[in-house]
Amino acid sequence: MTGIYIHIPFCAKKCNYCDFFSVSYQKQLVENYVQAIIRNIKYYGLENKIKINTIYFGGGTPSLLSIEQITRILNVCAKYFIFAENTEITLEYNPSGNRKNYLHDLRLSGVNRLSIGTQSFSDTQLKLLSRTHSVQDNFKTVLTAYEQGFTNISCDLILATPYQDKNLLAESLANLISLPITHCSAYLLQIEEQTALSKNQELLTYLPDDDMSADFYLQTVDALESAGFQQYEISSFAKTGFQSQHNLKYWHCEPYLGIGASSHSCYQNKRFFVPKDIKKFCDMPKQEINIISESACNTEEKIMLALRTTEGISENLLSQQAKAKIPILAKANYIIKKSNGNIALTPKGFVVSNAVISELL
């Protein structure tokens, strides 16, 4: 089964830490973009008769689209793709404003999973990250979504932000856990070049160091697992049965097709991306693609991606040289051997995953 990723590169305001491709919302440009998305769905669907079980609207801010636009896209997907039973349809949602009617209609459109960008449950922290919403908005959005029939809700949490301490993080985690959600994505803040945050020397001086960031990560793992959220990937935690089926495709090396400017794909054994050019995407009859690899999901890539998950990998996939390092890494509590014989990173190992994975490759 294939997953469909639809990139919506529009934002009301750019967050200071974000380096994802996005531009300011313009009503006519968004409509032109939606029409281009639909053209591409028809192109890929007609040619390949793709069987799908996930659709993911990412951004940017997909919740800037009107219900009519989202419904149009999903109706075309239903016509040109072959849906599996219980296809997971996720939309990233920005928790600002009281949008009860929007959430009600969004659920009726076919969207059955929300990924809500809560990011923090501290108003001070939200302001430091230049978010446009408040803690009250976080609560209101999640509770309203639940009341409107969303039973599969994920919330984002950013760790190791300026001025963060263990108490602030504990407060955010307690608030998050109190809500009727089924999934959490918790990310260590990355300072990306050319973002507004990377140029703010005052805030940068108040970032936690690597040891403190690791402590925040482990604190998050403990709190979420104690509340029934099982870790299944470096940054992903879910209650039983609520793992993100779309995101698992990335780590399992399963096919997914990206549509939209700056989207990426792993499809028909190739990895490719669409240029970051909205005008070109809107003007062309089908999206331009640039090939990254003609041999996606080779053994090394599968090892690298699978080691991001708590499932881990079969030891048989490793070289003899890598196998010799397993006892040393296990003694340091970076990896464990599971009951099925797989080896997997521990939470401590996830903190330094790049180094551990490099050792095993």
C-alpha positions as CSV (number, residue, x, y, z in Angstrom):
1,M,0.0,0.0,0.0
2,T,1.2,3.5,-0.8
3,G,0.8,6.7,1.3
4,I,0.0,10.0,-0.2
5,Y,1.7,13.1,1.2
6,I,0.2,16.5,0.2
7,H,2.3,19.5,1.0
8,I,0.5,22.8,1.8
9,P,3.2,25.5,1.8
10,F,1.2,28.4,3.2
11,C,1.4,30.0,6.7
12,A,-0.3,33.0,8.3
13,K,3.1,33.7,10.0
14,K,6.5,32.0,9.8
15,C,7.6,30.6,13.2
16,N,11.1,31.7,14.2
17,Y,12.5,28.1,14.4
18,C,11.0,26.7,11.2
19,D,12.9,26.0,8.0
20,F,10.2,24.1,6.2
21,F,9.2,25.6,2.9
22,S,6.3,27.9,3.2
23,V,5.0,31.3,2.0
24,S,2.4,33.8,3.1
25,Y,-1.2,32.9,2.6
26,Q,-2.8,34.5,-0.5
27,K,-6.4,33.4,-1.4
28,Q,-6.0,33.2,-5.1
29,L,-2.6,31.6,-5.0
30,V,-3.9,28.9,-2.6
31,E,-6.8,28.2,-5.0
32,N,-4.4,27.9,-7.9
33,Y,-2.2,25.6,-5.8
34,V,-5.2,23.4,-4.9
35,Q,-6.1,23.0,-8.6
36,A,-2.5,21.9,-9.3
37,I,-2.7,19.3,-6.5
38,I,-5.9,18.0,-8.1
39,R,-4.3,17.8,-11.6
40,N,-1.4,15.8,-10.1
41,I,-3.7,13.4,-8.3
42,K,-5.5,12.7,-11.5
43,Y,-2.2,12.2,-13.4
44,Y,-0.7,9.7,-10.9
45,G,-4.0,8.0,-10.3
46,L,-4.9,7.5,-13.9
47,E,-1.5,6.2,-14.8
48,N,-0.8,3.8,-11.9
49,K,-4.1,2.8,-10.2
50,I,-2.4,3.3,-6.9
51,K,-3.7,1.5,-3.8
52,I,-3.4,3.7,-0.8
53,N,-4.0,3.5,3.0
54,T,-2.8,6.9,4.2
55,I,-3.2,10.5,3.2
56,Y,-1.2,13.2,5.0
57,F,-1.8,16.9,4.6
58,G,1.5,18.5,5.9
59,G,2.8,22.0,5.8
60,G,3.0,24.9,6.2
61,T,-0.4,25.2,7.7
62,P,-2.9,22.9,6.0
63,S,-5.7,24.1,8.2
64,L,-5.6,27.4,6.2
65,L,-7.3,25.6,3.4
66,S,-11.1,25.9,3.3
67,I,-13.3,22.9,4.0
68,E,-14.4,23.1,0.4
69,Q,-10.8,22.8,-0.9
70,I,-10.0,19.9,1.4
71,T,-13.2,18.1,0.4
72,R,-12.4,18.7,-3.3
73,I,-9.0,17.2,-2.9
74,L,-10.2,14.2,-1.0
75,N,-13.1,13.5,-3.4
76,V,-10.6,13.5,-6.3
77,C,-8.3,11.1,-4.3
78,A,-11.3,8.8,-3.8
79,K,-12.0,8.8,-7.5
80,Y,-8.5,8.3,-8.8
81,F,-6.9,6.2,-6.1
82,I,-8.0,2.9,-4.6
83,F,-8.6,3.3,-0.9
84,A,-8.0,0.6,1.6
85,E,-10.6,0.0,4.3
86,N,-10.0,2.5,7.2
87,T,-7.6,4.7,5.3
88,E,-5.9,7.0,7.7
89,I,-6.3,10.7,6.6
90,T,-4.3,13.1,8.7
91,L,-4.3,16.9,8.6
92,E,-1.8,19.2,10.5
93,Y,-3.8,21.7,12.4
94,N,-2.8,25.1,13.9
95,P,-4.5,25.6,17.3
96,S,-5.5,29.3,17.0
97,G,-9.0,30.8,17.2
98,N,-12.3,29.2,18.0
99,R,-13.1,27.0,14.9
100,K,-15.8,24.7,16.1
101,N,-17.7,24.7,12.8
102,Y,-14.5,24.2,10.8
103,L,-13.6,21.1,12.9
104,H,-17.1,19.7,12.6
105,D,-17.0,20.1,8.8
106,L,-13.4,18.8,8.6
107,R,-14.5,15.6,10.3
108,L,-17.4,15.2,7.8
109,S,-15.0,15.8,4.9
110,G,-13.2,12.5,5.6
111,V,-10.3,13.6,7.7
112,N,-10.1,11.2,10.6
113,R,-6.8,12.1,12.3
114,L,-5.5,15.5,13.5
115,S,-1.9,16.4,14.2
116,I,-2.2,19.6,16.3
117,G,0.8,21.9,16.6
118,T,0.5,22.6,20.3
119,Q,4.3,22.7,20.7
120,S,4.2,23.8,24.4
121,F,1.8,24.4,27.3
122,S,3.6,27.5,28.5
123,D,2.5,30.8,27.1
124,T,6.0,32.2,27.7
125,Q,7.5,29.4,25.7
126,L,5.0,29.8,22.9
127,K,5.8,33.5,22.6
128,L,9.5,32.7,22.5
129,L,8.8,30.3,19.6
130,S,6.7,33.1,17.9
131,R,3.6,30.8,17.9
132,T,0.3,32.6,17.2
133,H,-1.7,30.6,19.8
134,S,-1.9,30.3,23.5
135,V,-2.1,27.5,26.0
136,Q,-5.8,28.1,26.3
137,D,-6.1,27.7,22.5
138,N,-4.3,24.3,22.9
139,F,-6.9,23.1,25.3
140,K,-9.8,24.5,23.4
141,T,-8.7,23.1,20.1
142,V,-8.1,19.5,21.4
143,L,-11.3,19.4,23.4
144,T,-13.4,20.8,20.6
145,A,-11.9,18.4,18.1
146,Y,-12.7,15.5,20.4
147,E,-16.3,16.8,20.9
148,Q,-16.6,17.0,17.1
149,G,-15.8,13.3,16.7
150,F,-12.0,13.1,16.3
151,T,-10.9,10.1,18.3
152,N,-7.4,10.0,16.8
153,I,-5.6,13.2,17.9
154,S,-1.8,13.8,18.0
155,C,-0.1,16.8,19.6
156,D,3.4,18.1,19.0
157,L,5.8,19.1,21.7
158,I,9.1,20.9,21.3
159,L,11.8,20.1,23.8
160,A,15.0,22.0,24.8
161,T,13.7,25.5,24.0
162,P,15.3,28.7,25.4
163,Y,14.8,29.1,29.1
164,Q,13.1,25.7,29.4
165,D,13.7,23.8,32.7
166,K,12.5,20.5,34.1
167,N,9.6,22.1,35.9
168,L,8.3,23.9,32.8
169,L,8.6,20.7,30.8
170,A,6.8,18.7,33.5
171,E,4.0,21.2,33.4
172,S,3.7,20.9,29.6
173,L,3.7,17.1,29.8
174,A,1.1,17.0,32.6
175,N,-1.2,19.3,30.6
176,L,-0.7,17.3,27.4
177,I,-1.4,14.0,29.1
178,S,-4.6,15.3,30.7
179,L,-6.1,15.8,27.2
180,P,-8.1,13.1,25.2
181,I,-5.2,12.5,22.7
182,T,-3.8,9.2,21.4
183,H,-0.4,10.3,20.1
184,C,2.4,12.7,20.8
185,S,5.3,13.8,18.6
186,A,8.1,15.2,20.8
187,Y,11.1,16.9,19.1
188,L,14.3,18.3,20.4
189,L,14.6,21.9,19.0
190,Q,17.0,22.1,16.1
191,I,18.6,25.5,15.3
192,E,18.4,25.6,11.5
193,E,20.5,28.0,9.5
194,Q,18.7,31.1,8.0
195,T,15.8,30.9,10.5
196,A,15.0,33.9,12.6
197,L,15.9,32.0,15.8
198,S,19.4,31.2,14.4
199,K,20.0,34.9,14.2
200,N,18.7,35.8,17.7
201,Q,21.9,35.7,19.8
202,E,20.0,36.6,23.0
203,L,17.7,33.6,22.9
204,L,20.5,31.3,21.7
205,T,22.5,32.0,24.9
206,Y,19.6,30.6,26.9
207,L,19.4,27.3,25.1
208,P,20.0,24.2,27.2
209,D,23.3,22.4,26.6
210,D,23.5,18.9,25.2
211,D,23.4,17.1,28.6
212,M,20.3,19.1,29.7
213,S,18.6,18.5,26.3
214,A,19.2,14.7,26.8
215,D,17.7,14.9,30.3
216,F,14.6,16.7,28.8
217,Y,14.2,14.0,26.2
218,L,14.5,11.2,28.8
219,Q,12.1,13.0,31.1
220,T,9.6,13.1,28.2
221,V,10.0,9.4,27.4
222,D,9.4,8.5,31.1
223,A,6.3,10.8,31.5
224,L,4.6,9.7,28.3
225,E,5.3,6.0,28.8
226,S,4.0,6.2,32.4
227,A,0.8,7.7,30.9
228,G,0.3,4.8,28.5
229,F,2.0,6.3,25.4
230,Q,4.3,3.7,24.0
231,Q,7.4,4.9,22.2
232,Y,7.6,3.5,18.7
233,E,10.1,5.9,17.0
234,I,12.7,8.4,18.2
235,S,10.1,11.2,18.4
236,S,6.8,9.3,18.3
237,F,4.6,8.0,21.1
238,A,1.2,6.4,20.8
239,K,-1.5,4.7,22.8
240,T,-2.1,1.1,21.7
241,G,-3.4,1.0,18.1
242,F,-2.8,4.6,17.4
243,Q,0.7,4.7,15.8
244,S,0.8,7.0,12.8
245,Q,0.4,4.6,9.8
246,H,1.7,7.3,7.4
247,N,4.8,8.1,9.4
248,L,5.6,4.4,9.8
249,K,6.0,4.2,6.0
250,Y,9.0,6.4,6.3
251,W,10.8,4.2,8.8
252,H,9.6,0.9,7.2
253,C,10.8,1.9,3.7
254,E,7.3,1.6,2.3
255,P,6.2,3.6,-0.7
256,Y,4.8,7.1,-0.4
257,L,4.1,9.7,-3.1
258,G,4.5,13.4,-2.4
259,I,2.4,16.0,-4.2
260,G,3.2,19.7,-4.0
261,A,6.1,22.1,-4.0
262,S,9.0,20.8,-1.9
263,S,7.3,17.4,-1.3
264,H,9.5,14.2,-1.2
265,S,8.6,10.7,-2.4
266,C,9.8,7.2,-2.1
267,Y,7.9,5.6,-5.0
268,Q,8.5,2.9,-7.6
269,N,12.0,2.3,-6.0
270,K,13.0,5.9,-6.5
271,R,13.5,8.8,-4.2
272,F,12.7,12.2,-5.7
273,F,11.5,15.7,-4.7
274,V,9.6,18.5,-6.2
275,P,11.4,21.9,-6.4
276,K,10.5,24.7,-4.0
277,D,8.7,26.7,-6.6
278,I,5.0,27.3,-6.1
279,K,4.6,29.2,-9.4
280,K,6.1,26.4,-11.4
281,F,4.1,23.8,-9.5
282,C,0.9,25.8,-10.3
283,D,1.7,26.4,-13.9
284,M,2.9,23.0,-15.0
285,P,0.5,20.2,-16.1
286,K,2.3,17.8,-13.8
287,Q,4.8,18.5,-11.1
288,E,8.5,18.5,-12.0
289,I,10.5,15.9,-10.1
290,N,14.2,15.7,-9.3
291,I,15.6,12.2,-8.7
292,I,17.7,11.7,-5.6
293,S,18.2,7.9,-5.9
294,E,17.3,5.3,-8.4
295,S,17.7,2.5,-5.8
296,A,15.6,3.5,-2.8
297,C,15.5,1.3,0.3
298,N,18.8,-0.6,-0.1
299,T,20.0,-2.6,2.9
300,E,22.0,0.2,4.5
301,E,19.0,2.6,4.2
302,K,16.6,0.1,5.7
303,I,19.0,-0.4,8.7
304,M,19.4,3.3,9.2
305,L,15.6,4.0,9.1
306,A,14.5,0.9,11.1
307,L,17.0,1.8,13.9
308,R,14.9,5.0,14.4
309,T,12.1,2.7,15.6
310,T,11.7,0.7,18.8
311,E,11.1,-2.4,16.6
312,G,14.8,-2.3,15.6
313,I,16.4,-4.7,13.1
314,S,17.4,-8.3,12.8
315,E,21.1,-8.7,13.8
316,N,21.5,-10.7,10.6
317,L,21.3,-7.5,8.6
318,L,24.6,-6.3,10.1
319,S,28.1,-6.9,9.1
320,Q,30.4,-9.0,11.3
321,Q,32.3,-5.9,12.1
322,A,29.1,-4.2,13.3
323,K,28.0,-7.3,15.3
324,A,31.2,-7.2,17.2
325,K,30.3,-3.7,18.5
326,I,26.9,-4.9,19.9
327,P,28.1,-6.0,23.3
328,I,30.0,-2.7,23.9
329,L,26.9,-0.6,22.9
330,A,24.6,-2.8,25.0
331,K,26.9,-2.5,28.0
332,A,26.7,1.3,27.7
333,N,22.8,1.0,27.5
334,Y,22.6,2.4,24.0
335,I,21.0,-0.7,22.5
336,I,19.1,-3.7,23.7
337,K,18.4,-7.2,22.3
338,K,14.7,-7.8,22.2
339,S,12.9,-11.0,22.9
340,N,12.4,-11.7,19.1
341,G,16.1,-11.4,18.6
342,N,16.1,-7.9,17.1
343,I,18.4,-5.2,18.3
344,A,17.0,-1.7,19.0
345,L,18.1,1.5,20.4
346,T,17.2,2.4,24.0
347,P,15.9,5.9,24.9
348,K,19.5,6.7,25.9
349,G,20.6,5.4,22.5
350,F,18.0,7.5,20.7
351,V,19.6,10.7,22.3
352,V,22.8,9.9,20.4
353,S,21.2,7.9,17.6
354,N,23.3,9.4,14.8
355,A,26.5,8.2,16.4
356,V,25.1,4.8,17.3
357,I,23.7,4.1,13.9
358,S,27.0,5.2,12.3
359,E,28.8,2.7,14.4
360,L,26.5,-0.1,13.3
361,L,26.7,0.9,9.6
